[in-house]
Amino acid sequence: LLHAAVGVSTESGELLDALKKHIYYGKDLDKTNLFEEVGDLFWYLAILADELGFDFEKVMAKNVEKLQARYGDAFSSDKAIKRDLTEERKILDS
């Protein structure tokens, strides 16, 4: 679990660094590198899900259901702040 969690952190840092270089240093956006980093993130997340006995697709589906309950059809800052955590927990527990 720790190896996978550290891997997620490391790979997300690499993804963020690539975006930082593009936004702040004016470097070209290297989509091939971003593709690789996203793939690495998926790899470590899949390891986490497997180790915890979670079905990866179910995790994704429940997350979508939670976000739909939170935001409906569109994101808003107000909805992000005024979340119904009890309802979200019910969705994730079901």
Protein Blocks (a to p, Z undefined) as FASTA:
>chain_A
ZZmmmmmmmmmmmmmmmmmmmmmnopacdfklmmmmmmmmmmmmmmmmmmnopafklmmm
mmmmmmmmmnomaccfklmmmccfklmmmmmmZZ
